[in-house]
Amino acid sequence: MSKKETKYIFVTGGVTSSLGKGIVSASLGLLLKSRGFKVTIQKLDPYINIDPGTLNPYEHGECYVTEDGAETDLDLGHYERFLDSPTSQNNNVTTGKIYQTVIEKERKGDFLGKTVQVIPHITNEIKRRIKMLSKKDYDIIITEIGGTVGDIESLPYIESVRQLQWELGKNNSMVIHLTLLPYLASSGELKTKPSQHSVRQLMESGIQADVLVCRTEHHIPKEQKAKLAQFCNVGIESVIECIDMPTIYEVPLDLQRQKFDEVVLKRFNLPVGKDSNLKDWKSFLKKYKNPKKSVEIALVGKYVSLQDSYKSIAEAFIHAGADLETEVNVRWVYSGDIETEGAEKLLKGVDGILVAPGFGDRGIEGKIQAAKYARENKVPLLGICLGMQIMTIEFARNVLGLAKANSMEFDTSTPDPVISLMEEQKNVVEKGGTMRLGAWKCALKQGSKLAEIYGAKTISERHRHRYEFNSDYKKDFEDKGLVPTGLNPETGLVETLELKDHPFYVGVQYHPEYKSTVATPHPLFKAFVSAAVKNK
């Protein structure tokens, strides 16, 4: 029997950026998966950074980390949360990676003296990356192309899609174009002209959109749909409305109502088959929309003015909250404000505090004050990555009496570096991709709170950091009650800390939020939200 052919779906965007291609791609992936197909999604990013690892979160939102340690675009978080299956470094490709690979090949002489050009060398490398995932035997691969049609930087990607469609054949690939229908309040109508221009621009590049997904604030009247179908050269059933929803988790059901997945499957001559199984998804939504309790949790961080910087944490609260039928309201607190206004004023009345991850020394003292406030007032606290390091510094200063204790990241001359660099990090000059990244094991101490939360002796969690708990101080911390309860079995590095006489005071060196999905909310977030409910 011949190997089944993988089908490719390319998702492009038009008119404006930030329309939600990631959510539409993830929703389509979920709908196809719920019909029994094996699906994955990849993101092609047109920027020249190798990855978003060195980007300021204000530039690009959160940097998401995969199991295999790739620092990727936050859309990969959406893919994992919707599909409940891990992505890898092959699921995120940037122009930087493409050019880096091609230039390395040129330096080695792989092109046999040929002049290296965008076509064919860059486009061939893009096509190679797109097709790499087909080795995993997926039925359908959805490829989201970042940016907007017409951007100079995305031209090589659009050309690669044109070539691939020609190579794969009409039955094995299709293009979904996501566009905006602006609403003019003065005339009270949706305008289709920008979408028509966007589709025409795509056609100038040799690509015909097969499906139009239209972002809109108002329902699209029938005659407008007919107009779009006629002028954009698609069937009327292939004009899909994507209206603003109260939550992103309602988008798949709204798209399914319009038979979006059926349109795609018919285009590929694939069996639509039995009804999709979205029972668990609907049950999650029902619980999420009808909470029985509510809590307020302060998220203390330094990038709070752009909430996408903590996207996975915010979503993990939604998953855990729905599971516990509890509405989690997040109070976004800039740690720099705590330094000027005090923890009491900004944190008073919250049921729990999360000290967020981050890099650099801005707002650090505010985070330390937040940890002190939670410790002394018995407010449940979860410290993630830098958050755990903050708890370490606060405890060293205020309980162990090491007044100048600090992290080597913020003060290289501190007499008590309770957080310091691993030996192999000390001579690292390049910042990108050189941290402790991806999945690492952690052995949990028997009888600890975390062993009880996870219901396991050994866990695996994703990391993204350079500095570590300094094990020279381990015994001092243990003696005073902030106990290292999780260690990496290979290196002996401290992974978790928990305070003995406190309802919930837990710090973890890893990022549990990366593994929380709709289908499997993270146990640590569930335990933290439960502790906040008890504290209320």
FENRARA-V275098 format. One record per pair of residues at least 24 apart in sequence whose C-alpha atoms are under 7 Angstrom apart, sorted by the first residue. I is the first residue (numbers start at 0). J is the second residue. If there is no record, write none. Layout:
BEGIN
I&J ; I&J
END
This chain:
BEGIN
5&133 ; 5&137 ; 5&138 ; 5&139 ; 6&138 ; 6&139 ; 6&140 ; 6&171 ; 6&172 ; 7&139 ; 7&140 ; 7&141 ; 7&171 ; 7&172 ; 7&173 ; 8&140 ; 8&141 ; 8&142 ; 8&172 ; 8&173 ; 8&174 ; 9&141 ; 9&142 ; 9&143 ; 9&173 ; 9&174 ; 9&175 ; 10&142 ; 10&143 ; 10&144 ; 10&174 ; 10&175 ; 10&176 ; 11&143 ; 11&144 ; 11&148 ; 11&175 ; 11&176 ; 11&177 ; 12&146 ; 12&147 ; 12&148 ; 12&176 ; 12&177 ; 12&178 ; 13&147 ; 13&148 ; 13&177 ; 13&178 ; 13&197 ; 14&147 ; 14&178 ; 14&179 ; 14&193 ; 14&194 ; 14&197 ; 15&147 ; 16&146 ; 16&147 ; 18&214 ; 20&143 ; 20&177 ; 21&74 ; 21&77 ; 22&77 ; 24&141 ; 24&143 ; 25&77 ; 25&78 ; 25&81 ; 26&81 ; 26&250 ; 26&251 ; 27&251 ; 27&260 ; 28&82 ; 29&81 ; 29&82 ; 30&251 ; 30&260 ; 31&260 ; 33&275 ; 33&276 ; 33&277 ; 34&274 ; 34&275 ; 34&276 ; 36&138 ; 37&137 ; 37&138 ; 37&139 ; 38&137 ; 38&138 ; 38&139 ; 38&140 ; 39&137 ; 39&139 ; 39&140 ; 39&141 ; 40&78 ; 40&90 ; 40&140 ; 40&141 ; 40&142 ; 41&90 ; 41&91 ; 41&141 ; 41&142 ; 41&143 ; 42&90 ; 42&91 ; 42&92 ; 42&142 ; 42&143 ; 42&144 ; 42&145 ; 43&91 ; 43&92 ; 43&93 ; 43&143 ; 43&144 ; 43&145 ; 44&92 ; 44&93 ; 44&94 ; 44&144 ; 44&145 ; 45&93 ; 45&94 ; 45&145 ; 45&146 ; 45&152 ; 45&153 ; 46&93 ; 46&94 ; 46&95 ; 47&93 ; 47&94 ; 47&95 ; 48&95 ; 49&93 ; 49&95 ; 49&96 ; 50&93 ; 52&431 ; 52&432 ; 53&430 ; 53&431 ; 56&308 ; 57&305 ; 60&307 ; 60&308 ; 61&307 ; 61&308 ; 61&309 ; 61&310 ; 64&437 ; 65&437 ; 66&437 ; 66&438 ; 66&461 ; 67&437 ; 67&438 ; 68&436 ; 68&437 ; 68&438 ; 69&437 ; 76&311 ; 79&516 ; 80&515 ; 80&516 ; 80&517 ; 81&516 ; 81&517 ; 83&516 ; 83&518 ; 89&132 ; 97&121 ; 97&124 ; 97&125 ; 122&155 ; 122&159 ; 125&159 ; 126&159 ; 126&163 ; 148&201 ; 149&200 ; 158&204 ; 161&205 ; 161&206 ; 170&267 ; 171&267 ; 173&209 ; 174&208 ; 174&209 ; 174&210 ; 175&208 ; 175&209 ; 175&210 ; 175&211 ; 176&208 ; 176&210 ; 176&211 ; 176&212 ; 177&211 ; 177&212 ; 177&213 ; 178&212 ; 178&213 ; 178&214 ; 179&213 ; 179&214 ; 179&215 ; 180&213 ; 180&214 ; 180&215 ; 181&215 ; 191&227 ; 195&230 ; 195&231 ; 198&231 ; 209&233 ; 210&237 ; 210&238 ; 211&237 ; 211&238 ; 211&239 ; 212&238 ; 212&239 ; 212&240 ; 212&241 ; 213&239 ; 213&240 ; 213&241 ; 214&240 ; 214&241 ; 214&242 ; 215&241 ; 215&242 ; 215&243 ; 216&242 ; 216&243 ; 217&242 ; 218&242 ; 237&262 ; 283&321 ; 286&321 ; 286&324 ; 287&321 ; 287&324 ; 290&324 ; 290&325 ; 290&326 ; 291&324 ; 291&325 ; 292&324 ; 292&325 ; 292&326 ; 293&325 ; 293&326 ; 293&327 ; 294&326 ; 294&327 ; 294&328 ; 294&350 ; 294&531 ; 294&532 ; 295&327 ; 295&328 ; 295&329 ; 295&330 ; 295&349 ; 295&350 ; 295&351 ; 296&327 ; 296&328 ; 296&329 ; 296&330 ; 296&349 ; 296&350 ; 296&351 ; 296&352 ; 297&329 ; 297&330 ; 297&331 ; 297&332 ; 297&346 ; 297&349 ; 297&351 ; 297&352 ; 297&353 ; 298&329 ; 298&330 ; 298&331 ; 298&332 ; 298&352 ; 298&353 ; 298&354 ; 298&355 ; 299&331 ; 299&332 ; 299&333 ; 299&334 ; 299&353 ; 299&354 ; 299&355 ; 299&366 ; 300&332 ; 300&333 ; 300&334 ; 300&354 ; 300&355 ; 301&333 ; 301&334 ; 301&335 ; 301&362 ; 303&331 ; 303&332 ; 303&333 ; 311&512 ; 311&513 ; 312&512 ; 315&512 ; 315&515 ; 315&520 ; 315&521 ; 315&524 ; 316&524 ; 318&516 ; 318&517 ; 318&520 ; 319&520 ; 319&521 ; 319&524 ; 319&525 ; 320&528 ; 334&362 ; 334&365 ; 334&366 ; 335&362 ; 335&365 ; 337&365 ; 338&364 ; 338&365 ; 342&368 ; 342&369 ; 342&372 ; 350&378 ; 350&531 ; 350&534 ; 350&535 ; 351&378 ; 351&379 ; 351&380 ; 351&531 ; 352&379 ; 352&380 ; 352&381 ; 353&380 ; 353&381 ; 353&382 ; 354&381 ; 354&382 ; 354&383 ; 354&386 ; 355&382 ; 355&383 ; 355&385 ; 355&386 ; 356&383 ; 356&384 ; 356&385 ; 356&386 ; 357&385 ; 360&409 ; 367&393 ; 377&501 ; 377&502 ; 379&502 ; 379&503 ; 379&504 ; 379&530 ; 379&531 ; 380&503 ; 380&504 ; 380&505 ; 381&504 ; 381&505 ; 381&506 ; 382&505 ; 382&506 ; 382&507 ; 383&506 ; 383&507 ; 383&508 ; 383&509 ; 383&510 ; 384&507 ; 384&508 ; 384&509 ; 384&510 ; 386&506 ; 387&506 ; 387&507 ; 387&508 ; 388&418 ; 392&417 ; 417&468 ; 417&469 ; 417&472 ; 418&466 ; 418&467 ; 418&468 ; 418&469 ; 419&466 ; 419&467 ; 419&468 ; 419&469 ; 420&465 ; 420&466 ; 420&467 ; 421&466 ; 421&467 ; 424&465 ; 434&463 ; 434&464 ; 434&465 ; 435&462 ; 435&463 ; 435&464 ; 435&465 ; 436&461 ; 436&462 ; 436&463 ; 437&461 ; 437&462 ; 437&463 ; 438&462 ; 440&487 ; 440&488 ; 441&485 ; 441&486 ; 441&487 ; 441&488 ; 441&494 ; 442&485 ; 442&486 ; 442&487 ; 442&488 ; 443&484 ; 443&485 ; 443&486 ; 444&484 ; 444&485 ; 447&484 ; 452&522 ; 452&523 ; 452&526 ; 453&522 ; 460&509 ; 460&510 ; 460&511 ; 461&509 ; 461&510 ; 462&509 ; 462&510 ; 468&493 ; 503&530
END
